[in-house]
Amino acid sequence: MMDRDFQALLDHSGLLSRLDPLSRTALGMHFQAARFAPGEVVLEAGETGDRMMLILSGQVEIHLPDQRADQVLTVLGPDSLLGEVAFFGRVGGRTATAIAQGEVVAALLTRVTYDHMVQVDPGAAETL
């Protein structure tokens, strides 16, 4: 069963708002809630693309591997996708590191769950 607070965040996502409520709920059932503390690494450069995330609340700093830790390339907030290039590209690893700037809640989708979703719920997979 999905956490009500997590479902409420999914329901208010601008990216998912284009979907009808039934489709949004069906897609949301494939996501897991992921929570990150300030300063925690969300995704790391070089990792495989085995998961992607939709930021629901909070902000994430993006750092390139060759930059010093205090140099931020950009900051992403709610309704931003993380890791989608490596996830859908399936080539190489991640090109940047994402670090939680404060408390962050994200909708996490793993490769295993996505591959299963493609087989059992192709409409939800196509939505992504």
N, C-alpha and C positions, 0 to 999 in steps of 0.2 A: 504494500500500500504506500502511496506517495505522501510525503509530508505536506501538510496543508500550506505552510509558508512557502515551500518550494513550488508547489502548484500555483500559488498566487503570483509568485515572481514570473513563472512561465506564462501565465495568463496575461500579464502586463508587458510582456516582451514585445517591443516594436517589430522585431523581425518575424515573430510568430503571429503577430496580430492580423496578417493577411489571410491566415487560415481560419476556417470556420471553427467554432468551439469544439466540435467533435473531432476534427482532424488535429487540432492543437493538443487536445487531451491524449489522443492516440499516439501522436509523435512524442509527447512528453513522457509517456510510459516507458519509452526506450532510454531516456536520460537518467543519470544518477546525479544526486546532489553532491557537489564537491565544495568544501569550504576550506579557505586558506587564511592563515594568520598573516598579519603584517610582516613583510620581509621574506615570506616563504616563497620558494621557487615553485611556480605553477607549471611551467614547461621549460626544458633546458635545451640549448643548442646542441646538436649532434644526436639527440634522441631519435628513435624511430617514430614514425607517424602513427602510432598505435591508438591514439585518442585525440579528440578535438573537444573544444568547449565553447559554450555561449556564456559570456559574462552576464549575469543577472543583476548583481549589485557589487559596488566597489570599483576599484581601478587597479590596473596592472601596468607596470612599467616594462617596456620592451628595450632590451640591451642586445647589441651585436656582440659576438664572441671576442672581437678584437678591441672593444672599447673597455675603458676602466669602469668598474662597478658603479661609480658615481655619475657616469654619463648616460643619460636616458635618450634613446632614439625617439620614442613617442610614448604616450600614455593612452591606453584603451579603457573605455568604461562600459557601462551597461549596453547590451545589444551588439557588442563586438564579438566576432568569432576569433578564437585562438587555435592555432594548429591545423587549420583546414587545408592549407597548401600541402603540407607533408601528409596529412590524412588522406586526401583525395588524390594527390599526385602519386603516392606510393613509391616515390623515387627519392633516395637519399634521406638524410636526416633533417631535423629542424635547423633553421638558419639563425634563430635568435633565442634568447632566454627571456622568459616572462616572469616577473617578480611582483607579488602582491604588494601594492602600495599601502593598503590598509586591509581591513577585513574584506574578503571577496567570497561571493557565492556564485558558483557557475553550474551550468548544466553540462555534464560530462557524457560523452558518447564514445564508447570503446570500439575498436575495430571488430572484435568478436560480436558485439551487440549489433553493430551496423550490418555486418555480413549476414547475421541471422535475420535482421529486419528486412533485408533485401529479399530473402526467401519467403518469409511468412507475412510481411506487410509491405509489398512493393510500393504502394501509394505513399506511405510515410517516408520510405527511403527516397522516393522521387522528389518529395517535398524539399529534402535537403539539397 
